[in-house]
């Protein structure tokens, strides 16, 4: 896969490194250095900002990738890039004014249930703004096929800053309340770093010209607002609704479980950084045979890698929860349900990139609106009854329905198929691993237990996957590793 494989591997390494830092933060530093209440406040603020981000970006991050390949001259590309920098202001300004003049009514329902959130609720639109322009500048470097440094800024930088803030709380250098504000500023630092790198990749030449295809750009951007909002709400809206129905400290428990299960989607996030612009380019050039090949490869590669991570988490989850404070226990079922929803996401490969770069994106908009409505209703039903497990169950149902709709739509409308017989073989390996390893543990310290069990699972999983040649790309990486350690010649 050439550039896809090269940058995907680099992005995967960086993303896993960032998630390693995030894991230490989420599972140990947040849980031990911050009270559950403050951890819950951080989760609520960041989730609210993530929900606002697609609106504030006005879909510019995806629109830039979608239309950049359509412009042929350097002058046209410069005009387009300039317009993409200005476009988000069309919604940022009215959203900012809305929060300014109607802050009390907007914040009332959350603050009524959790009054400790009041001093921090105003951070939500500011962090959303930082996230929005970060994504725009990140898209800027993606269209120039330079995703690795941007991925480092996205996955590592902000987590290192947060880690420093949590250490500062631990050593009493700053107050817990100051830490919350500092975490908001970490996203400002992330935005500034991304902007500086984007400028170094391609310095903007500001040409304020309205594109000839303005109607297409605006229509597509509105679609991205909805579809991007759907994707974000599937990840973060449950945390916002939990804060409305339950004590905000429940978001801390939910946040720990969510972080553990989100690791399953790391390879997908890494590969998408480079696959998305390539998908857009293939569609623009009508190379659908190559697109179908890319679709199948991305799906099986992500199934093998994402499935491997999922099975490691599921088979070690009981021991993982022995390593964090006891008052954070109770989220194991959340890990299973959210983990399965994440795995369904990775199973579809670059499905979403295909949809958003074709003429069919308008129809999928209706599916997104239905999904948001369904998710809200299910959360309203299940959270009061089952708490955070009810929210996870609502998310799982919603993701399964939404992804199934998108899968069959791509198959029926574009005759593109992500699955092969190898998909079934991979499922069989995952089920076999689960049945073989789930029902026993070593009687050692949890860390030793996790380490030994993970080694056994890894050897079994990778050996069977390698011998059955499930993924050509994964086999190449494994063969290269075996050659280096002189296992094979």
N, C-alpha and C positions, 0 to 999 in steps of 0.2 A: 504493500500500500504506500510505499515511498514516504513522502512527506507526512502522510497521515500517521504511519507507524512511528516515524522518528519523533515527531512532536507529541504524539499521543503518549509514547513511553516517557518522554521528559515531563509532560504535564501530569501523568499518573504519579511519577516519583515525587514531584513537587506537591501535588495534591495530597498524597498520602503523608508526606512530611508535615504539611499544614494540618491535616486531620490528626496526626500524632500529637502535635502541639495542642490542637483543640481538644483532643481526648484528655490530655493531662489537665487542661483548664476545666473542662466540663465535669469530669468524673472525680477530680481530686481537689483542685484549687478553689473552684466555685463552691463545691460542697463542703469544704473544710474552712475556707477563709471568709466566705460571705454567708450570712444567714439565709435561710430558705426564702424569707420574704424579699430580700434584695435580689437574690437570684431570680425569683419570679418576676420582679419588676424589670430586670434586664431582659428576660425572655419576652415579656409583654411589649416593651418599647421596640425591641428589634423586630418582633413579628409585625407590629403595627407599621413600622417603617418599610418592611418588605412588601406589605400589601399596598402601600402608597407608591412604591417605587415605579411600577409599570405605568401608573397614571402620570407621575412627574417626568418620566422619561419620554412620554408620548410615543412609545414604541420605537424611538429613534435607533436604539441599539440593534434591533432586528431589521428595521427598514434600511439602515445603512448597509448591512450585509446583503439584503435582498436585491437592492437596486444598484449597488456599486459596480457590478460587472456589466451593467447595461450602458455605462458611460465609457466612451472610447478614448476621448482626448483628455490630456492632462488638465486643460482649462475646465472642461465639464466636470471632472472629478473634484476639482478644487471648489467649484461652485456648489456641488452637491454636499461636500463635507461641511462647508460653511453653513448651508441651510440646515443640516442635521444638528449643528451646535445651537442654532437659534430655535428650532422647532419646539423643544421641550418647554420653553418659556411660555408657550401658548396655554399650557395647563398649570405650570408651576406658579405663575402669578395669581390666577384665580383661586387655586387651592390655598396658597398662602394667605390671601385676603379672607377666604372662608374661615380658616382657622383663627385668624386674628379677630374677626368680628363676631364669630359664633363659637368661640372656644368653650365657654361654659356649657352650652347645650350639647356640644359634641362629646365632651369629656364626662358628662354627668353620669351616665349609666355605669361606666367603669369605676369612677371614683366613689360612687355610692356604695358599691360592693366592696371596694378596696381603697379606702381613703389615703393609705400610704403611697398610692400611685400619683397623687395630685401634684407634688413638686416636679414630677418627671414626665408627665403626659405631653407637655409642650415639646419635648425632644423628638417625638415621633415624626412630625413633618420635616424637621431639619435633617435627621438621619436619613429619611426617605429621599431628600434632595441630594445628599452626598452620594447615596447609593445609585441614584438615577444617572448623575453625570459621570460617575465611575463607569457604569455600564456603557455609556455613549463613547467614552474614550477607549474603553476596552474593545468595543466593536471597531473602532478606528484602527487599532493595531491588528485585529483579526483579519480584516480585509487585505492587509499587507502581509498576511501569512506569518505574523510575528506574535504568537500567542503565549510563548513560554514565560517571558518576564512578566507579562500581564497576569498570568496565572500565579506566579510567585507573589505578586503584590496582592492579588485577590485572596489567596489561600493561606499565606504565611505571615505577611506583614502585620495585618490587623490582629492576628492571634498572638503574635509576639508582644505587641503593645498591650493587649489585654492581659497576657501573662505577667508583664511588668506591673500593671496596675494591681493585679491580685496579690502579687508579692508585696507591693507597697502597703496594701491593707493588712496583710499578715504581720508585717513589721511595724505597724502603727505609724507609718509615714503619712498616710492619708486616711480620711474617714470613709466608711462604706458608702455614704451618700456621694462623696467626691468621686469615688470609683465609678459610680453609675454615669456621671457626667463625663468622666474620662473615657469610658467605653464609647460614648457617643462621639467624642473627639477623635477616637481611633479611626472611625469611618471617614471623618474629614481628612485625616492623614492619608488614608487609603486612596481617596479621590485625588488629592494633590499629587501623590506619587504616580498614579496612573496617568494623570494629565501631563506631567513632565516627561514620562516615558513615551507617551503617544506623540508628543511634539518632537522628541528626539528621533522617532521612527520616520515621521513625515511632518515636517513643520507646516502648519496650515498657512495657506495663502488666502486671506479673507476676500471673498468675492460675493457680495450680497446680491444674488440674482435668484429670482423665483424660478424653479425648474419648470420646464415645459410640461412635464408629466405630474404636475402638482396634485391633480385630482387622484391619480393612482397612488401617489405617495401618502396623501392624507388618509385615503380609504384604507390602505394597508396598515398605516400606523394606528388607526382606530381599531382595526382587527387585532393588532399586537397588544394593544392596551387590554382588550378583553381576554384574548387567549393567554397573554402573559399574566394577567390578573388571575385567571383560572389556575394556572400552574402555581403561582405564588400562594394563592388562597388554599390550594390543596395541601401546601406545606405548612402555612403559618396561620391560617384563619382559625384553626382549632384552638391554638394558644390564646388568641384574642377572645374567643367565645368562652373558654375555660375561665378567664378572668372575670367574665360577666356573671357566671353561675356559681363559681367556687372561689374559695380563698386563693389569693394570688400565689401563695406558697405551693399550691398544687401544680402551678406552672413549672416550678423547679423540678419536681418529680417527673413531670411530663417531658421537660427539656432534656433531662439526663437520658431517658429512654429514647427520645427522638434522635439525640446525637448518636447513640450507639447504632441505631438502625440506619441512619443516614449514611454511614460509612459504605453501605452496599452500593450507593449511587456514585461513589467517588470515581470509578473508572469511566462511567458515562459522562460525568461532568468534564473529565479530562479530555476524552475523545471528542466531545462535542465542540470544544474550542476550535479545533481545526477541521472537523468533518462538516460543520455547518456552512462555512464559506465554500467548501468544495461541492457540497450538495447544491447550493445556490448556483454555482458555476455550471455544473452538469445540466441542471434544469434549463438554465438560460441558453445553453448550447444544444438542447434537445438530445442529449446523450443518455437515453433512458436505459439502454442495456448496461452501460457502465454504472448508472445509478442503481439499478437492480442488484448488480454485483456488490456495490458498496453497501446497500441495504442489508443483504444477507450476511456479509462479512462483519459489519458492525453489530448486527443482532447476535450472531453466534459468539463473537469475541466477548461481548459484554455479558452474555449469558454464562459463559465459562468463568470469566473473572468475577463478575458480580455474584454468581452462584457460589463460588469458592469462598468469597468473603461472607456471604449470608450464612453458609453452613458452619463456618468457623464461629460466627457470632451465636447462632442458635445453639450449637453444641457446647458452648462455654458460658452461656449467659448466666446460669445459676452461680457459677464461680465468680464471674465478673461482679455480681451484686454483693458478694461477700467482701469485696475490696473497698466499697464506698460506705459512708455512714448509714446505719440501720434505718434512720428516719427517711432515707431516700429509696428504700425498698418498696416493692409493690408495683413496679412498672414492667415486670417481665412480659406480661401479656401485651402491653403496649409495644414492646420491642418486636414481638412476633408479628403482630398485625401491621405495624408500620413497615417492618422489614419486608413482609410479603408484598406490600404495595410498592415499595422501592424496587423490589426485584421485578415486578411486572413492568415498571418503567424501563429498566435496563433491557428487558427482553425484546423491546420494540426497536432497539438500535436507534437509527437516525430518523425514525418515523415522524417526529415532530418537525424536524428540519425540512423534510419533504413537503409536509402539509403547508407550512408557512411560506414556502417558496413557489407554490403553484397557484393557478387560478381558482382552485377549490377551497382556498382559505376562507372565503366568505360563508360558505355553507357550514363549515366547522364552527364558525362563530356561534351559530344557534346551539350546537352541542355544548359549547362552553357556558353559555347562559343557563342552559338546563342544569349543567353540572353544579354551578355555583348555587343555584336554588336548591338542588337536592342536598348538597353538602350542609347548607345552613339548616334546612329542615331536619336532617338526620342528627346534626349536633344538638339542636334544640330538644329533640326527643331523647337522645341517649345520654347526654351529659348529666341532666338531673337524676337519671336513674342509676347509671353505672359509673359516673365520675370520669376520670381520665381514660379508663378502659372503654367507656362508651364513646368518647371522642375519637379514639383510635379506631374503633369498629366503624364509626361513621366515615372516617377517612378511607379505610380499606374498601368499603362498599363503593364509595364515590369514585375512587381511583380505578377500580376494576371496571365499572360501567363506562367511565370516560375513555379509558385506554382501549377497551374492546370496540367502542364506537369508532375511534380513530383508526384502529387496525383494519377493520372491515371496510372502512371508507377508502383507505388507500388501496386495498386489494380490489375493490369493486370499480373504483373510478380510474385507477392508474395501472392496474394489472401488475402491481409490485408486491412481491412476497418476501417476508423476512425469515420465514421458517423453512427448514429442510429436515430430512430424516435424522440429521445430527442433533437437531433440537430435541428430539425424543430421547436419543441416547444420553444427552446431557442431563435431561430430567431424571432418567433412570439412575445415573451416577449420584445425583443429589439425594434422591430418595434412599438409595442404598447406604450412603454415608450417614444420613440421619438415623435410619433404623439400626445401623451397626454401632454408632458411637453415642447416641443421646442418653441411653438408659444406664450408664455407669460413669463413675469418676474415680480418679485416684484418691486415696485418703491422705493427701499431702496438703501443704499450704496452697491456697488458691492460685498464687502466681506459678508455682511449680506444676500444679495440676493443669492449668491453662497451657503452659508451655509444652509439657509432655503430650497432652492430648492433641494440641494443635499440630505438633510434628507428625504424629501418627495419622491424623486426618489429612494433612498436606501430602504426605507420601502416598497414601491410598488414592486420594482424589486426583492428584497430578499424574500418577502412574497410569491409572485407568484412562484418564482423558488423553494422555499422550499416546498410549497404545491404540486407542480407538480413532486417533487422529480427528478429534472433534473440531479443532480449530487449527488451520494452517499457520496462522500468525503466532498463536500460543506455542505450537510445536517448534517453530523456528527459535523462539526465545528460549524455550527449555533446552533444545539441542545446543544452542550457543552456550548456555550455562554449563551443560554437561561436558562439552568440549573443553571449556576453560578449566574445569576441575579434573580433566583427564579421565572422566568416567567412560567416555566413548572416544573413538578416534575418527 
